[in-house]
Each structure stands twice: as structure tokens, then as C-alpha cells.
Amino acid sequence: TNVPSLVTGVGLCALAAFSGSNTVIFYAKSVFSSVGLNSPELLTWAVGIPNIVGGILALVLTDKLGRRPLLLWSFGGMSACLVALSTVDIYTHGL
């Protein structure tokens, strides 16, 4: 049956939705504005360049490392970064 493949696909979509990457991109303007950077060009570069570099790295590394290790490492890295962002927000909120 196709049930395991369907569960895997839906699970990966759910993990992508809950990873928070869209949240970081959505609030990037307010984060940059709060530190005094109001240049839209800077915001575009600061968010766009890492996305492009990450996409190219993923394309290259998928053939060399395989999908599963790349998925596990990238999700672990995203989780660690979101924990770091949350921690910074907790300790600097209102400063």
C-alpha cells in the first residue's frame, strides 16, 4: 500500500510548516527596524542570500549525503536556531 509513503509525505509537510522559517522571514522587517535598520534593500539581502545559499547547498549535498541525513541535520539546525531566537527574545524582551 501507499500509506507509509503518504504518512511520510504529510509528516514532512507538517514539520516544514511548524519549523518556523516563514515566521522568521515574516518578522524580519520588524526585527531589523527594532535595531534601527530600515533599509528594504538590506532586508532583502539579509533574508534572500541565506535562502539562496541554503538552497544551492541542499541541491549539491542531497546527491552526496542522501535525503534522510540532510533532512535530519537541517531540521535539527532549524530547531536549534529557533530555540536560540526564542531564548534571546525571552531575555531581551522589552529592552
N, C-alpha and C positions, 0 to 999 in steps of 0.2 A: 504494500500500500504506500501511498504518498504522505501518510500522516506524519512520520518523523521529519520529513523534509519541510512540510507545512509548518510544523511546530517550530523548527529551527528558523525558518524564514520570518515567521511572525515574532519570534523571540528576539531576533536580531533587529527587526524594525522597532520593537518596543525599547530595547536597550539604546538604540540610536536616538529615539525620541526623548528618553529620560536621561541622556548623557549630559544635557545642559549646554551643548555647544551653541545652539541657537539663542539661548538666554544670554550667554556671554556676548555674542555678536549684537543682540538687540540692545543691551545696556551699555555697549562700548561707548556710545556718544556721551551718555551721562557720566560715565566714569572718567572719560577724558576731560569733559567740561568741569568736573569737580576738582580736577588738579590744575585747571587754568588753560587747557589746550582746547581751543575752539576751532581749529583748522579742519575743515572737512577733508582736505587732501591728506593730512597726516592720519586721520582716522581711517581713510580708505587704504592707505599703505600699511598701517599697523595691523589691520584686520585681514586685508586681502593677501599680502605677501606670505604670511604663515600658512594660510589656506592653500595657496598655490604650491608652496614648497612641500607641505604635507601631502598634498595630492600626488605630486610627482614622486616623492619618496615612496608612497604607498604603491604606486604603479610599478616602480622598479623592484621594491622589496617583496612584492607578492609573488613574483616568479622565483626569487631566490630563497625565501623563507617559508613560503606557503601561506595560505589564507588563515588557518587557525592560529598559529603563533602570532601573526601580525594583528589579528583581531584581539587576542588576549592582551598583548602588550599595549596596543593602542587604547583599549578600554581601561586598562589599569592606569595608564598615563593620564587619561582624561579624568578618571576618578580622583587620582592624586591631585591634579591641578584644581579640580572643583573643591576638594577639601581645603586646599591651600587658600583659594579665593574666599571661601566661606569663613575660614579662620581669621584671615586678615579683616574681613568685614565685621566679624564679631568684636575683635579687639580694637578696631579703629572707628567703629560706628559713632557718628556724632562729633568726630574731631574736626 
